[in-house]
Amino acid sequence: MNKLFSQISNILLFFYKALRMIVRRFIAFYQKRGKSSYIIVLIAKNVDANQQEEILQRLTFFVLNFNQYTLIQREKISLTDILSSDAILIFGSRGWLSKFYLEMRPGTFDIDFNLNPKDGWAWTGLTEFLSDEIPDLIASKNLLRKKIKSLRKKNLPRCYIFGTGPSLENADQRSWSDGYKIVCNTIVRDPELWNYLQPDFIVAGDALYHFGDSKYAKAFRSDLRARLQETDTFFVYPSQFHAIVWRELSEFTNQLVPISTGWRKRIDIDLTKDFSLPNLGNVLGLLLLPLACTLSKEIFLWGFDGRAPNDKLFWSNSKRHSYPEFIPELQKEHPKFFSHYVPESDPNKYVRSVQGDSLDLCLGLAGKKGWKFTMMHKSWTPILQKRYSGEQK
């Protein structure tokens, strides 16, 4: 009964959010008609010089042609702001009225990196709101279908998915030619392993680490561009980041596959038919597993070491396949993100939320429908470790 109630609640919540998005988009479209000037309103109180500079730096990255916009700063939202089609940014303490507009008014974004743990998603949302580049999801679906159809002709018995944990450094010690290969995000730093694997797909889905303005995210996208030039690998990502991806990687039109996120929490799907990502945690549940389930019933995992007892922040990554030198800057730029998801009092909070009971249930349900998931080495993540049955030859 509790499970049924939870599912009904999730469905109702999704439809509420979908309806809210439709209303917001309709209002935004109506408001933009005949618009000849471009204004961004910053609602902020007691912003110091350093914060002001940081906001301006991010605006120059996330707003294309920012020099064409007029930035107006106020302490409170005015009626004129509410009725306008202007983007409104909220920074600092806010009352219930500001919270209401964050929920309901099109183009209102909470960019406070000290208070909002998802400020990175607010910034990419601003880019999406102001951009004229709308992802063609029909063309994207057809592109994915064509790629999958081509791969299925190989009739390979399994699919390998790769994380970026320390074990990834040993991935060049065996052959992966008997399966499809899906890799994730910062593996692009290592051209030797990339070309050894010849991945079919690469995925990424984090606003801060992959689509933001930090040195970390910029290094990722720079290396991604270089790797996409070397192989016929397709880049699959949530469509909410398409404006940023298109701005920097538009030369790879035939390798870019944006996909919108749906409401269902399941991984056992065929993305060529049900073209929407599951509403699940991080890159593993959101992108890697659904794409792998589209390709094969036999799925093997490598590079998902999990969070060891002495690890810091989320978990350890292979230094050859990540950018640890840029993590301190990322922490400084988005303090609330880290204090919220990996608090010192409960450092395993994030792991439980994205790779805990919810994902375990998804794997179990998929297993009942014929999918099999095998962890190829030991992992500190319980739901993966229980799917480990000894080192794979």
N, C-alpha and C positions, 0 to 999 in steps of 0.2 A: 504493500500500500504506500509506504514511504517513497519507494522508487517510482511508482506511478505518479504520485503527487509531485515529485521532483521533476519528472519528465514534462508533465503538464505545465508546471511553473516555468520551465525553461522555454517551452514552446510559446507560451503567452508572453514571456519577456521578450523573446525574439520578435514576435509580431508587433509588440508595442514599439520596440526600437526601430523596426522596419517602417512602421507607419510614421513614426516621428521623423525618420530620415526623409521619407517621401514628402511630408509636409514641409520640412525645412528646405529641401531642394526646390520644391515648387515656389515657395516664398522667395528664395534666393534668386531663382530665374526671373520671377515677376519683378523683383526689385531692380535687377540689373538692366532691364530694358531701357534703352535710351541713355544709359549712364555715360557721361563724358569725362568725369573726373574720378580719380582713384585716391581713396582715403583709408588709412588704417588708424583706428582709435585705440590708444593705450590707456586703460583704466588702471591707474597705479597711484599709490599714496606712500610717501616717505621712501622713495627709491633713491638709493645713494648713487654716487658717480660710477662706481664699479659695476653695479647692477644695470645702470642705464647703458653703459658701454657694452656690456654683455648682450643686452637685448638688441641693441643696434647691430652688433656683429651677426647675431642670428637672423635678424631681419634681412640683412644683405644676402644671406645664403638662401633662406627659405622662400623669399619673395623675389621671383624673377623680375628683373628691371625695377628694383626697389627705388631707384632714383626717380621714377615716374610717379611715385606715390607721395602723398602728404601725410606725415605722421602727426597726429594730434594727441596730446596727453591731457587727461582729466583725472580728477579724484573720484568722480562718481559717473555712472551711466546716465545720460540724459535721454529724454523722450525722443529727441532728434536722432540720437544714436540707435535707439531701439527700432525706430521705423525706417532706418536707412538700410542700404545694402552693403554698408562698409564692414570690413573685418574688424572685430573688437577683440582686443587682447586684454586679459585680466591678470594683473600681477600684484601680489600682496594680499592682505586680509580682505575678505569679502563677506557681505551680508547675505541674507537669504534671497534677496532680489537678484544679486549677481549669480548665485548658484542656480536660480530658476532659469535665467537667460542662458547660462552655460548648457543647460539641458535642452531648452526649447528654441532659442533664437538661432537662425542660421548664421554661421560665420562668427561664433563666439568661442574663444579658446583660452583655456587656463594654462598660461605659459610659465607659471611660477615654479622654478626648479627647486625652490626651498620648501614648497608646500605640496606640490602635485607630483607623485611618483611617476606619472605617465606624461610628463611635460614633453618628452620627445615625440609622443604620438600627437600631442596638440600642435606642435610645430609642423609635423608632416601633414596634419590635417589642414593647417593654414595654407600650405603649398597646394594641396589638392583643391581647396576652396577657391583659390585665386587663379588657378591654372585653367587654361582653355584646352589643355591636352587631356581628353577623356579616354580611358582605355576601351578599345573595341573588343569586348569580351566574346563576341561571336567569332571574330577573326582569331582571337586567342585560343578559343576552344577548338576551332578547325586546325590551327597550327599544332596544338597538342595531339589531336587525333591522328594527324598525319605522321607525327614523330612516333607515337605509340604503335601505330600500324606497321611502320617500318621496322621498329625494334622487335615486335612480336614475330616477324618473319624469321628471326634468328632462332626462335623456339628454345630459348635458354631455360633451364630448369629452376632457376632461382634469381633473387634480386639481393644485392648487397647495398646496405646503407651505412654511411660513414659519419661518425661524429668527429669532434676535434680534440678528444681527450688524449692524454700522453701515449696511449697505445697506438695512436695513428702513426707515430714515428716508425713503427714496425710493419706498416702496411706494405712496404715494398719487398718484404721477405717471402711473399707467396704470390701465386697467380690468382687473378680474379676473372679470368677469361670465360669461365663457365656461368657467368651471371650478368644481369644488368647492374649498372653501378650508379648510385645516387649519392652525391657528396653535399656537404653543407658549408656555407659561408667562408670562413677564413682559411680553409684549405688552399685557397687561391694564392696564398703567400709562397707556396712551395711549387715552383714550376716543374721540378723533377718528378715529384709524386703525381702531380696533375697529369703529366703526359705519360707516366707509367700506368696510371689507372684508366686514362681516356674515358672520363665519366660521361654518361648519357645525359645526366641532369645535375645541375647545382641549384640549391635553394637557399634562401635567406629571408628572415622575417622580423627582424628587430629594429625598431625605429632609431634607437640610440647607437647600437653597434654597427649597423649596416647602412642606414639611410639618413643619418644626421650630419652635422657640420663639424664633428670632432675630427682630430687627426686619425683616430682609430677607424672611423667610418670612411673617411676619405682614402686611407691606405687600402682598405678592403675594396672599395670601388675601383681604385686605380689598378690593383692587382687583378680584379675580376675582368676589367677591360682587356688586360694583357692575355689572360687565360682564354677568354672567349675568342680571341683572334687565333689561338693555336689549335682549337678543336671544334667540332660541331656539337658542342654541349649546349643544351637549352637551359636558360635561367628562369626558374619558376618562383614567383613571389606574390604576396598579397597585393591586390589591385590598388589598395589605398596608398601604396608607395609609387605608383606608376609615374606620376608627374616628375618625381625626382629621378627615377630610373631613365625615363625617356629623355630628360634634359641632358643626361650624361652618357647614355649608352644607345642613343637612337640609331647608330650605325649598325646595330645588331638586331634590326627589326625582326628578322626571321628566326631569331633565337630567344626572343623575350616572350614569356608566357605569364601575364598577370591573371590572377584568379581571385574572385571576390570570396569573402568569408561568409559562410552560411550559419544556420542556427544549430544544426545537429552535432552531437558529440559522438561521432563514430569514425573509425578509420577504415573500415572494410567497405570501401566504395570504389567505383570505377569513375575516375575523373573525366574520362571521355564521354560519359553519359550524364553523371551528376557533377556538373562543372561548378563546384563550390567547395571551399576548404572547410574542414570541421572547425567548430568553435572550441578549440583545444589549445591550452598551454603554450609551449614554446615550439621550436622548429621540429622537434621529433614528432609530436602529435599533430601539429598543424600542417606540416608539409612533407616530411620524409616518409612517414608511414602511409599516408593516403596515396602518395605517388607510387610507393613500392607495392601496395596492395593492388594498384591499377595494373602493374606489370606482372605480378607473380603471386602464387599461393605460398611459396617458400621464401621467407625473408630472413636474412642473416644480418646481424648488427656488429659493427666494429668501431672502436673509438669512443664508446660510451662508458668511460671509466667511472663516472659518478663523482660524488663529493666525498673524498677521503676525510677521516677525522681531523686531520691537521690542515686541510685546505682552507684557503681564504676566499671570501666573496662567494660566488656561485659554485664553482668547482675548478679543478685544475685543467688547463688546456695544454696541448703540445706547444712548446715555444716556437717550433718551426712552422706551426700552422695557426698562429694567432699573433696578436700585437701587444704583448704584455707591457712594453715600454710606454704605451699610450693609456694604460688603465688609470694611473693616478690623475691624469688630466680629465678623463671621463668621470671619475668620482667627484672631482672638484666642480665640474660643469653641471652635474646632475645629482647633487647630494641626496635629495629625497628619494630618488629611485633606488639607491643602494641601501639607505637606512630602512626603507620600507620592505624591500624584498629579501635582503639578507641582514637583518638586524643582529647585533652582537648577542642579544638575549636569545635568539632563535635562528641560528645561521642556516638551518635546514628548511626553513619556511618555504622558500621558493621551490626546492626540489620536491617537497611533499605536494605542493599545489599543482605542479606541471607534470611530475613523473611519480605520482602517488596513486591513491585508490582509483581516481577517475580514469587515468590512462590504463591502469591495470584492468579495470572493468572493460574498457574498449578492446584491449588485447584478448581478454577472455571471451568476449562475445564474438570477435572475429575468429577465434580458434574454433568455436562451435560451428562456424560456417565454412571451415576447411582451411583457413589460413594457419600457418605455423611460423612462429617467431623464435629464432635461435640466437642467443647471445654467444659470441665466439670467443670471449675471454672473460675473466672475472670482472665484476662491476660492483661498486659500492652502492648502486641504486637497487634496492630490494626487488622491485618488480622485474628488473632485467636479470639480476643475479639468479633468481629462481628459474629463469629460462636458459641458464648456462648448464651445459652437461659435459663439460670437459673441453680442453683445447681442440680446436678444429684443425684437421689435417688439410 
